[in-house]
Amino acid sequence: MRLKRLVWHLYPTYILLAVLVLVGLGWYVSVVLKSFHYAQTAADLKARAELVAEQLHGSFSLDNAQQLTTRVRMLGERSGTRITIIREDGVVLADSDEDSTRMENHGKRPEVVSTRSQDYGQAVRFSRTLGQTLMYVAIPFVENDRVLGSVRTAISVSDIDETLSQVYRRLVLAGVLIIIIAAPVSWLLSRRISRPLEQMTAAAQRFSQGELDVPLIESGSVETSRLAKALNSMAGDLSGLIEKEVEQRSEIEAILGCMVEGIIAIDNNEQVIRMNAAASDLFGISSKVDPGCPIQGLIRHSGLLRFVTEALQAQGPLEDELVLLSPEKRYLHVQAAPLTGKLHERIGVLIVLHDLTHMRQLESVRRDFVANVSHELKTPITAIRGAVETLLDEEGFDQACQRFLQIIFKQSERLNALVEDLLDLSRIEQGSKDGSWELEETKLLPLLEGAKGGCESLQARQQTRLKVVCGEDLRARVNAPLLEQAIINLLSNAIKYSPSGSEVVIEAKDLSEEVAISVKDSGPGIAEEHLPRLFERFYRIDQARSRDLGGTGLGLAIVKHICNAHGGRVTVQSQVGQGSLFTIILPKNHKGKK
């Protein structure tokens, strides 16, 4: 539907309103005039009838019909009125225009019937005798207090209608003149109302285009002035909001541009909302990314696209690690968090990309350095141990020399154990990295028994009991030597820290899709503040006691890395004075890295 301007709504309305007023007024005036003329004519006819009745006293009978007719015709010609004399029984005695002997009985005429109960009767109808519409007025003819009949006067209504027609024509002419005069006045009034609104509409369009420095003139009526003032106030507020928004946008762009991490905001349709320069550099995107561009058209990395799909379907945060091969090899840590709008509805996800390439390179250098140094230290440490053992077997050294040789031997043993643990840790990390560890479905009971056998000498020295609880058919896909080493580390710690005569329990449980291998001791327990850092390298709770017991500080770190190599995890529960419970949780059917 085509919209019209306000002036074309107001102007025809004003014209239509003027026409309706004039038509209504004309109709009312015509009705009043017609009623007035008919009333005046009826009064005139009544007066004529009364005059005729006075003229006819003493001659109102059928015997004087000829004389009565002559007189009636003479009075009718003088007054221009049709006069009819009707006897009480309805017989027409005389008529000024027609032969009364040929006229039918008028006893049932409405105006004649009215004279029997009223002082006069009136009617307007078509006369078949004369062939035109007449107004009739009849009065009773009374003589000697006796009603002898009625005198009726009539006049053609066409004369009244002609007079009214002239009046109507003048009213129509006056109405046309009024409409002609009202048309320009209505146009001016319409324009006076619509022009301020058109100006405000133009100003609002300027405001929408950013031209907020041209205020509206606050003039006209109170309403339009208030509206103009409100628009000017709105323009001022809008200008402030736009400046603030531009400033905030510039700050956000500056922050995102300076961030080292890559940021990608993606909507629910997998279209890019925003991407910062760091993310563009990571994926080799040289051109500016426009909002609404599909992520599949910008990034060809299947792993990241799969991660985006999973993040959009996930209800909470998500993270993963990816490897980019082009434009250069990079290691990325990817995090995703739900992105919400103003009404807290989910509109997409925010992807944060951390470049771990330099860190991984440093880790690789560190691992290689530790492995190389540990390997190089192994030869001189072995030589030192051999030389010290030889000297200890020789006689002739005094007690002081023997004590120093014992110290050298003990420290070389600790150093050798430390080097061995570092080599084991490096070997485990390297195997986890390149996926060289082979996993096979293995019964866990023989493995646990083997770990128990590996700790028999320590168990005998500490005088503790070791109990194994495991089903004969319990199986899992594991690397048996690695897992046995992890269990031995846990058992060694449990035995070392348990009091003499106590019992250490190793138990394996079936958890449907996982298996749990727990080691419970009766030692002094671990304070809660140490638990989060317990599996860090070289972290010790009691430095002096750990050294006295021969610990290197790497045993639990090795356990953690072995669990990671199996796709599992290790947990600890402990309270001071109530012992500790270490649990290795492994998936039953972990496939390992390909």
MOWO-V381036 format. One record per residue. N is the residue number from 1. PHI is phi in radians with two decimals (NA if undefined). Layout:
{{N PHI} {N PHI}}
//
This chain:
{{1 NA} {2 -1.35} {3 -1.46} {4 -1.92} {5 -1.20} {6 -1.06} {7 -1.09} {8 -1.46} {9 -1.56} {10 -1.35} {11 -1.04} {12 -1.09} {13 -1.14} {14 -1.09} {15 -1.10} {16 -1.09} {17 -1.10} {18 -1.12} {19 -1.12} {20 -1.10} {21 -1.10} {22 -1.16} {23 -1.12} {24 -1.11} {25 -1.12} {26 -1.11} {27 -1.10} {28 -1.12} {29 -1.11} {30 -1.12} {31 -1.11} {32 -1.13} {33 -1.12} {34 -1.11} {35 -1.10} {36 -1.12} {37 -1.12} {38 -1.13} {39 -1.16} {40 -1.15} {41 -1.13} {42 -1.10} {43 -1.13} {44 -1.16} {45 -1.15} {46 -1.12} {47 -1.10} {48 -1.16} {49 -1.13} {50 -1.13} {51 -1.12} {52 -1.13} {53 -1.09} {54 -1.18} {55 -1.26} {56 -1.82} {57 -1.09} {58 1.58} {59 -2.13} {60 -1.61} {61 -2.75} {62 -1.22} {63 -1.22} {64 -1.80} {65 -1.10} {66 -1.17} {67 -1.13} {68 -1.14} {69 -1.12} {70 -1.09} {71 -1.16} {72 -1.12} {73 -1.16} {74 -1.15} {75 -1.16} {76 -1.19} {77 -1.15} {78 -1.20} {79 -1.67} {80 1.15} {81 -2.27} {82 -1.46} {83 -2.09} {84 -2.30} {85 -1.85} {86 -2.13} {87 -1.31} {88 -1.11} {89 -1.48} {90 1.67} {91 -1.30} {92 -1.41} {93 -1.46} {94 -2.78} {95 -2.56} {96 -1.34} {97 -2.01} {98 -2.35} {99 -1.33} {100 -1.19} {101 -1.24} {102 -1.73} {103 -1.55} {104 -1.29} {105 -1.17} {106 -1.85} {107 -1.19} {108 -1.82} {109 -1.19} {110 -0.98} {111 -1.24} {112 -1.29} {113 -1.07} {114 -1.15} {115 -1.25} {116 -1.34} {117 -2.15} {118 -2.25} {119 -1.42} {120 -2.85} {121 -2.28} {122 -2.41} {123 -2.79} {124 -2.19} {125 -2.78} {126 -1.47} {127 -1.65} {128 -1.24} {129 -1.21} {130 -1.69} {131 1.30} {132 -2.66} {133 -1.47} {134 -2.22} {135 -1.80} {136 -1.93} {137 -2.34} {138 -2.16} {139 -2.22} {140 -1.24} {141 -1.68} {142 -1.99} {143 -2.50} {144 0.96} {145 1.01} {146 -2.29} {147 -1.44} {148 -1.67} {149 2.92} {150 -2.56} {151 -1.89} {152 -2.09} {153 -2.03} {154 -2.56} {155 -2.53} {156 -1.19} {157 -1.35} {158 -1.05} {159 -1.14} {160 -1.12} {161 -1.09} {162 -1.11} {163 -1.09} {164 -1.13} {165 -1.07} {166 -1.10} {167 -1.13} {168 -1.09} {169 -1.09} {170 -1.19} {171 -1.12} {172 -1.10} {173 -1.09} {174 -1.12} {175 -1.11} {176 -1.08} {177 -1.08} {178 -1.12} {179 -1.09} {180 -1.08} {181 -1.27} {182 -1.29} {183 -1.03} {184 -1.14} {185 -1.12} {186 -1.11} {187 -1.07} {188 -1.11} {189 -1.11} {190 -1.10} {191 -1.16} {192 -1.14} {193 -1.42} {194 -1.40} {195 -1.06} {196 -1.06} {197 -1.19} {198 -1.12} {199 -1.11} {200 -1.19} {201 -1.12} {202 -1.10} {203 -1.16} {204 -1.10} {205 -1.14} {206 -1.12} {207 -1.07} {208 -1.16} {209 -1.58} {210 1.67} {211 -1.52} {212 -1.78} {213 -1.70} {214 -1.94} {215 -1.33} {216 -1.43} {217 -1.40} {218 -1.51} {219 -2.41} {220 1.55} {221 -1.27} {222 -1.09} {223 -1.16} {224 -1.16} {225 -1.13} {226 -1.12} {227 -1.12} {228 -1.10} {229 -1.11} {230 -1.12} {231 -1.13} {232 -1.09} {233 -1.13} {234 -1.11} {235 -1.09} {236 -1.10} {237 -1.11} {238 -1.12} {239 -1.08} {240 -1.12} {241 -1.13} {242 -1.13} {243 -1.06} {244 -1.15} {245 -1.12} {246 -1.09} {247 -1.12} {248 -1.14} {249 -1.10} {250 -1.12} {251 -1.11} {252 -1.11} {253 -1.07} {254 -1.14} {255 -1.12} {256 -1.11} {257 -1.19} {258 -1.55} {259 -1.26} {260 -1.33} {261 -1.27} {262 -1.40} {263 -2.13} {264 -2.32} {265 -1.75} {266 -2.20} {267 -1.46} {268 -1.19} {269 -1.69} {270 1.06} {271 -1.93} {272 -1.28} {273 -1.56} {274 -2.78} {275 -2.49} {276 -1.52} {277 -1.14} {278 -1.11} {279 -1.15} {280 -1.08} {281 -1.14} {282 -1.06} {283 -1.81} {284 1.18} {285 -1.61} {286 -1.56} {287 -1.46} {288 -1.25} {289 -1.53} {290 -1.48} {291 -1.04} {292 1.65} {293 -1.36} {294 -1.06} {295 -1.12} {296 -1.17} {297 -1.42} {298 -1.80} {299 -2.07} {300 -1.81} {301 -1.57} {302 -1.13} {303 -1.12} {304 -1.19} {305 -1.12} {306 -1.16} {307 -1.13} {308 -1.09} {309 -1.09} {310 -1.15} {311 -1.15} {312 -1.19} {313 -1.55} {314 -1.31} {315 -1.57} {316 -2.35} {317 -1.11} {318 -2.55} {319 -2.56} {320 -2.86} {321 -2.15} {322 -2.24} {323 -2.15} {324 -1.66} {325 -1.79} {326 -2.50} {327 -1.21} {328 -2.62} {329 -1.25} {330 -2.43} {331 -1.87} {332 -2.12} {333 -1.79} {334 -1.89} {335 -2.17} {336 -2.28} {337 -2.40} {338 -1.04} {339 -1.92} {340 -1.97} {341 -1.68} {342 -1.15} {343 -1.66} {344 1.12} {345 -1.51} {346 -1.33} {347 -1.97} {348 2.79} {349 -2.36} {350 -1.92} {351 -1.78} {352 -2.01} {353 -1.96} {354 -1.77} {355 -1.45} {356 -1.74} {357 -1.04} {358 -1.11} {359 -1.15} {360 -1.15} {361 -1.11} {362 -1.13} {363 -1.10} {364 -1.12} {365 -1.11} {366 -1.12} {367 -1.05} {368 -1.12} {369 -1.14} {370 -1.08} {371 -1.10} {372 -1.18} {373 -1.13} {374 -1.08} {375 -1.15} {376 -1.21} {377 -1.28} {378 -1.08} {379 -1.15} {380 -1.15} {381 -1.14} {382 -1.11} {383 -1.13} {384 -1.09} {385 -1.05} {386 -1.10} {387 -1.16} {388 -1.17} {389 -1.06} {390 -1.12} {391 -1.14} {392 -1.18} {393 -1.37} {394 -1.38} {395 -1.78} {396 1.89} {397 -1.51} {398 -1.29} {399 -1.10} {400 -1.12} {401 -1.12} {402 -1.01} {403 -1.14} {404 -1.16} {405 -1.14} {406 -1.08} {407 -1.11} {408 -1.08} {409 -1.15} {410 -1.12} {411 -1.21} {412 -1.17} {413 -1.07} {414 -1.09} {415 -1.12} {416 -1.15} {417 -1.10} {418 -1.11} {419 -1.11} {420 -1.06} {421 -1.13} {422 -1.10} {423 -1.14} {424 -1.07} {425 -1.10} {426 -1.11} {427 -1.11} {428 -1.15} {429 -1.09} {430 -1.15} {431 -1.16} {432 -1.17} {433 -1.26} {434 -1.68} {435 1.24} {436 -1.43} {437 -1.30} {438 -1.68} {439 -1.89} {440 -2.28} {441 -1.20} {442 -2.33} {443 -1.27} {444 -1.48} {445 -1.10} {446 -1.07} {447 -1.14} {448 -1.20} {449 -1.14} {450 -1.12} {451 -1.12} {452 -1.12} {453 -1.10} {454 -1.19} {455 -1.92} {456 -1.12} {457 -1.10} {458 -1.15} {459 -1.10} {460 -1.16} {461 -1.18} {462 -1.51} {463 0.99} {464 -2.05} {465 -1.78} {466 -2.19} {467 -2.03} {468 -1.95} {469 -2.16} {470 -2.81} {471 -1.25} {472 -1.19} {473 -1.72} {474 -1.26} {475 -2.25} {476 -2.83} {477 -1.45} {478 -2.48} {479 -1.72} {480 -0.98} {481 -1.06} {482 -1.13} {483 -1.11} {484 -1.10} {485 -1.11} {486 -1.12} {487 -1.16} {488 -1.06} {489 -1.07} {490 -1.16} {491 -1.13} {492 -1.07} {493 -1.10} {494 -1.11} {495 -1.21} {496 -1.09} {497 -1.65} {498 -1.55} {499 -1.24} {500 -1.06} {501 1.49} {502 -1.47} {503 -2.11} {504 -1.90} {505 -1.99} {506 -1.97} {507 -2.36} {508 -2.00} {509 -2.20} {510 -1.60} {511 -1.97} {512 1.18} {513 -1.57} {514 -2.35} {515 -2.17} {516 -2.09} {517 -1.99} {518 -2.02} {519 -2.18} {520 -2.01} {521 -2.13} {522 -2.06} {523 -1.33} {524 -1.26} {525 1.45} {526 -2.21} {527 -1.15} {528 -1.09} {529 -1.19} {530 -1.56} {531 -1.05} {532 -1.10} {533 -1.86} {534 -1.14} {535 -1.71} {536 -1.35} {537 -1.20} {538 1.12} {539 -1.44} {540 -2.19} {541 -1.41} {542 -2.13} {543 -1.01} {544 -1.15} {545 -1.18} {546 -1.10} {547 -1.18} {548 -1.07} {549 -1.48} {550 1.52} {551 -1.38} {552 -1.80} {553 1.48} {554 -2.01} {555 -1.03} {556 -1.24} {557 -1.11} {558 -1.11} {559 -1.03} {560 -1.07} {561 -1.21} {562 -1.14} {563 -1.09} {564 -1.10} {565 -1.11} {566 -1.61} {567 1.29} {568 -2.04} {569 -2.69} {570 -2.21} {571 -2.22} {572 -2.46} {573 -2.27} {574 -2.77} {575 -2.37} {576 -1.08} {577 1.50} {578 -2.18} {579 1.42} {580 -2.35} {581 -2.27} {582 -1.75} {583 -2.26} {584 -1.71} {585 -1.99} {586 -2.18} {587 -1.23} {588 -1.18} {589 -2.09} {590 -1.15} {591 -1.50} {592 1.34} {593 -1.53} {594 -1.72}}
//
